[in-house]
Amino acid sequence: KKSMFRLLKNLPLLIGGSLLSYHAANLSLDAYNHFYFNPKDYLSVYGEGSYCVITKPCNDLGRSLADELATKGFNLILLEESEEALERLREEILAKHNVNVKTLQFNLASSSLEIYEQLKDSLRNYDVSLLVNNLVEGDELNFSGLDLHYIKNKIYANALAPSLITNILVPGLKGRNSKSTILNVTSNVISNDNQLNS
């Protein structure tokens, strides 16, 4: 009975997790098929010399995306908080690919609108054809007991940042004569293992 009760208690979490995994897998498969198996000449579709903006390019997924997009011929604009990590990634890409790579030190967890105005100015003169909001942290959050400052930073990085960056780039993306794309890769899993008694 206890095992059955525990299963029923966790059933909504199991169903929700399964649905989330299903939709995430479909999204990843669509992106993978588009960029890896589509035989199109990407530069003719997206525009010769155009740039891709990637947030969080220094984690595993971001690094793979940056490398693959550079292989397709995209120039890159990389946004990350760590200037040292950005420079290492920039050198790696330039050693393998004949593309332009611009790095911008940027704190995605910041709530300051001033840094977004500065980002807008920094991107003004670039022909951006592709935005990759890569904000996957890859950790499971046990919501109970988390530091409030940590929660705030997570919300800013995973909700506010992609919204504002997209808002900055959408007018330019819509105004282009060539194809433009926004790819959002955002996911967090929050669990609460504590029993709440009323």
N, C-alpha and C positions, 0 to 999 in steps of 0.2 A: 504493500500500500504506500509506503514511504517513497519507494522508487517511482510509482505511478504518479504520486502527488508532485514529486520533484520534476518529472517529465512534463506534466500539465502546466506547472508553474513556469517552466522555461520554454513552453511551446511557442508563445508569441516571439520570443527572442530568436528561436531556431528558425521559425518561418521568415521573420524579417531578415535574418542573416542570409538565409538561402536566396530570398528574392534579391537582396543587395548584391550577393555574389553573382547571381544570374545576369542582372543588368550590367554589372561591372564587366563581366566576361564578354557580354555582347558588345559593349562599347569598345573594349580593348581589341576584340576580334575585328570590328569594323575599321578601327584605326590601323591595325596591323595589316589587314587586307589592302587598305587604301594605299599605305605608304610602302609596303614591301612587295606586293604582288601586282599592283596596277602598273601596266607597262607604259603609261603615258610619259612623255617628256615633260617633267614637272616645270622646267623653266619656261617652256612655251605656254604652259597653262597658267602658271602663277606670275609670270613676268620675269624676263631676264634681269638679273641684278637685284631682285627683291630680297627682303629680309624677313626672317622669322624671329619673333620675340619669344623667348622661353624663360619662364620663372622657375626657380629652384633647379637649375640645370646641373648642379653638382651632386645630386643624389643619383642612385643607380638608374632609375627610370629616366630622369632628365638627361643624364650623360648619354644614355643609349639613344634617346630621341635626337639630341644635338648631333651626335655622330652620324646617325642615319640621314638626317635632314641635310647635313653638310655633304654627305655622299650624293644626295640628289641635286646638289648645286646651290642650295639656299645659303645666302649670307646670314649670319647669326647676330642677334643682340641678346646677351645673357644677363639676367637679373638675379642677383644673389647677395646675401648679406656679407659673406666672407670674401674679401678682396683677394686674399691669398689663394683660396680655392678656385676662384674665378680665373686667376692668372694661370694656374696650373692647367685648368681645363682648356683655356684659350691656347696655350702652347701645344697641348696634345692635339687639338683639332687642326691647328695650322701646320703641324708636322705631317698630317695625313691628307689634308684636303686643301685645294686651291680656292679658298673662300675668304671673305672678310669676316672678322669676328670682333664685335664691339662688346665690352663688358661694362656693366653699370652696377656699382655697389648699391644695394637697395634693401631696406629692412621691411619685409612683407608684414611683419607684426606691428608696424607703427600705425598709429591712428592720425598722424599729422597729415593734413591735406596739403601742406606746403611741399612735402616731398613728392606728392603726385603732380603738383604743378611743375616742379622741377623736372620730373620724368617726362611730362608732356612736352616741355621745351626741348629736352634732350632727344626726343623721338621725332620732332617736328619735320626734320629734313630727310627722313628715311622712308623709302617706299616699302612699307610693311605689308606683306601679303598673308602672313600666317601668325596667329597668336596661339601659343601653347601655355595655358594656365596649368602648370604642373605643380600641384600642391599636396601630393600624396606624402603623408608623414610616415605611414607604415607601422604605426604603433597602436596598440589597443589601450584605450583610455578607461581606467576604472574611475568613473565620474565622482563617486563618493570619496571625500578626503582630498581632492585635488586643490592645489593652491589657486586662489582666485586670479592672481596675476597670470598664471599659466593658462587658465581657461580663457581669459581675455585675449591673450596673445594668439591662442589657437583660433578663436573666432575671427580676429582681425586678419590672420594669415590665410584662413580657409574660406572666408565669406566676404569680408570687406575688400581685401586686396584684389582678388580676381574681378570683383564687380567694378571697382574703380579703374583698374587697368583696362578692362574691356571697354568701359565708357570712354576712356581716353582714345582708344584705337579704332572704335567702331566707325566714326565719321570717315576716316581715311580708308578703312577697309571697304566701306560701302561705295566710296567715290572712285574706286579704281576701275579701269577698263578690263583688267585681267581678274582671274579667280582669286577669291580671298576666303580664308577659313579660320574659324576659332575652334580650338580643341581644348575642352575642359577636362582635366583629370584631377578630380577632387574627391577624397573619401576619408572618413574617419569612423572608427568603430568605438562606441561608448558602451561600456558594460557597468552594471551595478550589482555587485554580488551581496550587498548587505540587505538583510531583511528589515523592512520598515514596519513597525507595529504601531497601530493607532490606539 
